[in-house]
Amino acid sequence: MDARQPPGSVVRLADGEIPAFLGRKLSPHQIGLADLLSVASLRGLAPRETVLIGVQPASLETELSLSPTVRAQVPAIMDMVVEELKRWGYTIQGRSLAPG
């Protein structure tokens, strides 16, 4: 995600912190997350809470694999995702999810 932070910065955005426009599209036919959230809101189907967790890459060029900068932050991101899910009432067991 382009959060305009130093490369490798882990970023958490929630609800109103998520920008209406999250960045460039690869194609005019591509539907982005901001588009989906906007349509869900207009239709009354938006989730009660939305949290985005990502890492600022060193480059925004399209690649087929994670850069070393992003790959180094995967464990921290996974920990943050687990903590969010626990806060939402899920019990984490290995790699599976079980409701509260």
ZASEGU-628661 format. One record per residue: residue in one letter; x, y, z of N, C-alpha, C in turn. Coordinates in nm, 3 decimals. Example, Ala and Ser with C-alpha at 12.3 -4.5 7.8 and 13.67 -1.06 7.14 Angstrom:
REC   type       nxx       nyy       nzz      caxx      cayy      cazz       cxx       cyy       czz
REC      a     1.319    -0.569     0.780     1.230    -0.450     0.780     1.320    -0.330     0.780
REC      s     1.285    -0.225     0.708     1.367    -0.106     0.714     1.290     0.003     0.787
This chain:
REC   type       nxx       nyy       nzz      caxx      cayy      cazz       cxx       cyy       czz
REC      m     0.085    -0.117     0.000     0.000     0.000     0.000     0.089     0.123     0.000
REC      d     0.048     0.225    -0.069     0.124     0.349    -0.071     0.071     0.440     0.039
REC      a     0.137     0.435     0.154     0.096     0.517     0.268     0.186     0.639     0.285
REC      r     0.275     0.656     0.187     0.368     0.769     0.192     0.452     0.767     0.319
REC      q     0.498     0.647     0.354     0.582     0.623     0.470     0.717     0.570     0.421
REC      p     0.817     0.562     0.508     0.944     0.503     0.467     0.924     0.355     0.427
REC      p     0.999     0.307     0.327     0.987     0.166     0.288     1.000     0.072     0.407
REC      g     0.912    -0.028     0.412     0.914    -0.125     0.521     0.823    -0.088     0.637
REC      s     0.765     0.032     0.635     0.674     0.073     0.743     0.546    -0.010     0.736
REC      v     0.508    -0.067     0.849     0.381    -0.141     0.857     0.273    -0.040     0.894
REC      v     0.162    -0.044     0.821     0.057     0.056     0.835    -0.076    -0.012     0.866
REC      r    -0.150     0.044     0.961    -0.285    -0.002     0.992    -0.380     0.115     0.972
REC      l    -0.479     0.096     0.885    -0.582     0.197     0.863    -0.717     0.136     0.896
REC      a    -0.802     0.214     0.961    -0.935     0.164     0.997    -1.042     0.264     0.953
REC      d    -1.151     0.209     0.904    -1.271     0.285     0.870    -1.240     0.415     0.797
REC      g    -1.266     0.530     0.859    -1.250     0.661     0.795    -1.107     0.696     0.759
REC      e    -1.010     0.623     0.812    -0.870     0.647     0.776    -0.837     0.591     0.637
REC      i    -0.920     0.501     0.587    -0.896     0.439     0.457    -0.934     0.541     0.350
REC      p    -0.837     0.583     0.268    -0.868     0.686     0.169    -0.969     0.637     0.065
REC      a    -1.046     0.731     0.014    -1.146     0.697    -0.088    -1.077     0.647    -0.216
REC      f    -0.956     0.690    -0.239    -0.879     0.646    -0.355    -0.749     0.588    -0.305
REC      l    -0.733     0.457    -0.320    -0.615     0.389    -0.266    -0.497     0.385    -0.362
REC      g    -0.513     0.434    -0.482    -0.397     0.437    -0.570    -0.432     0.406    -0.714
REC      r    -0.328     0.390    -0.790    -0.346     0.371    -0.933    -0.396     0.230    -0.965
REC      k    -0.459     0.220    -1.078    -0.509     0.091    -1.125    -0.424     0.046    -1.243
REC      l    -0.414    -0.084    -1.260    -0.338    -0.138    -1.372    -0.417    -0.131    -1.501
REC      s    -0.549    -0.121    -1.488    -0.637    -0.120    -1.605    -0.761    -0.038    -1.570
REC      p    -0.823     0.027    -1.667    -0.946     0.101    -1.637    -1.060     0.007    -1.597
REC      h    -1.044    -0.122    -1.620    -1.145    -0.221    -1.585    -1.125    -0.278    -1.445
REC      q    -1.015    -0.244    -1.383    -0.985    -0.297    -1.249    -1.072    -0.230    -1.144
REC      i    -1.129    -0.311    -1.056    -1.207    -0.258    -0.944    -1.118    -0.265    -0.820
REC      g    -1.100    -0.153    -0.755    -1.015    -0.148    -0.637    -1.094    -0.163    -0.508
REC      l    -1.023    -0.175    -0.399    -1.085    -0.190    -0.268    -1.173    -0.069    -0.234
REC      a    -1.125     0.050    -0.265    -1.204     0.170    -0.236    -1.336     0.167    -0.313
REC      d    -1.331     0.118    -0.438    -1.453     0.106    -0.518    -1.552     0.010    -0.451
REC      l    -1.502    -0.104    -0.409    -1.588    -0.204    -0.345    -1.649    -0.152    -0.216
REC      l    -1.568    -0.083    -0.135    -1.621    -0.029    -0.009    -1.726     0.078    -0.035
REC      s    -1.705     0.160    -0.137    -1.801     0.265    -0.170    -1.935     0.205    -0.214
REC      v    -1.930     0.105    -0.302    -2.052     0.042    -0.349    -2.123    -0.030    -0.234
REC      a    -2.048    -0.099    -0.149    -2.109    -0.167    -0.034    -2.179    -0.067     0.056
REC      s    -2.118     0.047     0.077    -2.178     0.151     0.162    -2.306     0.205     0.099
REC      l    -2.303     0.233    -0.031    -2.421     0.284    -0.100    -2.537     0.184    -0.096
REC      r    -2.506     0.056    -0.096    -2.610    -0.047    -0.096    -2.648    -0.092     0.045
REC      g    -2.587    -0.030     0.148    -2.617    -0.067     0.285    -2.557    -0.201     0.325
REC      l    -2.450    -0.240     0.259    -2.387    -0.369     0.285    -2.245    -0.356     0.340
REC      a    -2.207    -0.235     0.380    -2.070    -0.215     0.430    -2.050    -0.288     0.562
REC      p    -1.932    -0.341     0.584    -1.904    -0.405     0.713    -1.907    -0.302     0.826
REC      r    -1.935    -0.349     0.948    -1.937    -0.258     1.063    -1.801    -0.192     1.082
REC      e    -1.696    -0.268     1.058    -1.561    -0.218     1.076    -1.473    -0.271     0.964
REC      t    -1.389    -0.185     0.910    -1.294    -0.224     0.806    -1.155    -0.187     0.852
REC      v    -1.063    -0.282     0.847    -0.924    -0.257     0.884    -0.836    -0.304     0.770
REC      l    -0.744    -0.219     0.731    -0.647    -0.251     0.628    -0.510    -0.254     0.693
REC      i    -0.436    -0.361     0.673    -0.301    -0.372     0.725    -0.209    -0.398     0.607
REC      g    -0.107    -0.318     0.593    -0.016    -0.333     0.481     0.122    -0.282     0.513
REC      v     0.206    -0.285     0.414     0.343    -0.239     0.430     0.379    -0.147     0.313
REC      q     0.452    -0.043     0.343     0.497     0.050     0.239     0.612    -0.015     0.163
REC      p     0.593    -0.041     0.034     0.702    -0.100    -0.044     0.807     0.005    -0.080
REC      a     0.925    -0.041    -0.117     1.030     0.051    -0.164     0.995     0.100    -0.304
REC      s     0.923     0.016    -0.381     0.884     0.051    -0.517     0.739     0.010    -0.539
REC      l     0.667     0.088    -0.617     0.528     0.057    -0.651     0.516    -0.007    -0.789
REC      e     0.628    -0.046    -0.847     0.626    -0.113    -0.976     0.565    -0.252    -0.960
REC      t     0.496    -0.298    -1.063     0.434    -0.430    -1.060     0.542    -0.537    -1.063
REC      e     0.533    -0.631    -0.970     0.628    -0.743    -0.960     0.550    -0.872    -0.944
REC      l     0.616    -0.985    -0.967     0.552    -1.114    -0.952     0.576    -1.176    -0.814
REC      s     0.664    -1.118    -0.736     0.692    -1.172    -0.603     0.712    -1.056    -0.505
REC      l     0.712    -1.091    -0.377     0.734    -0.989    -0.274     0.878    -0.941    -0.277
REC      s     0.896    -0.813    -0.258     1.031    -0.758    -0.248     1.088    -0.795    -0.112
REC      p     1.219    -0.792    -0.096     1.278    -0.820     0.036     1.224    -0.726     0.144
REC      t     1.197    -0.599     0.108     1.144    -0.502     0.204     1.008    -0.546     0.257
REC      v     0.921    -0.589     0.168     0.787    -0.632     0.208     0.793    -0.769     0.276
REC      r     0.870    -0.862     0.219     0.881    -0.997     0.275     0.927    -0.992     0.422
REC      a     1.016    -0.901     0.454     1.067    -0.891     0.592     0.958    -0.853     0.691
REC      q     0.850    -0.790     0.644     0.744    -0.745     0.734     0.627    -0.842     0.743
REC      v     0.629    -0.951     0.667     0.518    -1.046     0.669     0.490    -1.100     0.810
REC      p     0.590    -1.140     0.889     0.558    -1.187     1.026     0.488    -1.081     1.111
REC      a     0.531    -0.956     1.102     0.468    -0.849     1.179     0.324    -0.827     1.134
REC      i     0.302    -0.833     1.003     0.167    -0.816     0.950     0.077    -0.931     0.997
REC      m     0.130    -1.053     0.992     0.051    -1.168     1.037     0.014    -1.153     1.184
REC      d     0.107    -1.107     1.266     0.077    -1.084     1.409    -0.034    -0.981     1.426
REC      m    -0.028    -0.874     1.346    -0.130    -0.770     1.356    -0.267    -0.822     1.313
REC      v    -0.270    -0.904     1.208    -0.396    -0.962     1.161    -0.454    -1.053     1.269
REC      v    -0.371    -1.135     1.330    -0.418    -1.223     1.438    -0.476    -1.141     1.552
REC      e    -0.410    -1.033     1.591    -0.460    -0.949     1.700    -0.594    -0.885     1.664
REC      e    -0.609    -0.839     1.538    -0.738    -0.782     1.495    -0.848    -0.888     1.503
REC      l    -0.819    -1.008     1.455    -0.920    -1.114     1.457    -0.959    -1.151     1.600
REC      k    -0.863    -1.154     1.690    -0.893    -1.181     1.832    -0.982    -1.071     1.888
REC      r    -0.950    -0.946     1.852    -1.030    -0.833     1.900    -1.173    -0.844     1.849
REC      w    -1.193    -0.903     1.733    -1.325    -0.922     1.675    -1.394    -1.047     1.728
REC      g    -1.327    -1.118     1.820    -1.391    -1.233     1.883    -1.358    -1.368     1.824
REC      y    -1.258    -1.376     1.738    -1.219    -1.505     1.681    -1.109    -1.568     1.765
REC      t    -1.111    -1.700     1.769    -1.004    -1.776     1.833    -0.915    -1.828     1.722
REC      i    -0.788    -1.805     1.735    -0.694    -1.848     1.631    -0.629    -1.978     1.677
REC      q    -0.642    -2.080     1.593    -0.583    -2.210     1.621    -0.502    -2.252     1.500
REC      g    -0.373    -2.245     1.511    -0.289    -2.279     1.396    -0.318    -2.186     1.280
REC      r    -0.359    -2.245     1.170    -0.388    -2.165     1.051    -0.536    -2.157     1.021
REC      s    -0.620    -2.200     1.115    -0.764    -2.195     1.089    -0.831    -2.096     1.183
REC      l    -0.949    -2.051     1.146    -1.026    -1.955     1.227    -1.149    -2.023     1.281
REC      a    -1.180    -1.991     1.405    -1.304    -2.041     1.467    -1.373    -1.923     1.535
REC      p    -1.502    -1.900     1.506    -1.571    -1.788     1.574    -1.561    -1.800     1.724
REC      g    -1.541    -1.680     1.791    -1.530    -1.661     1.934    -1.559    -1.776     2.017
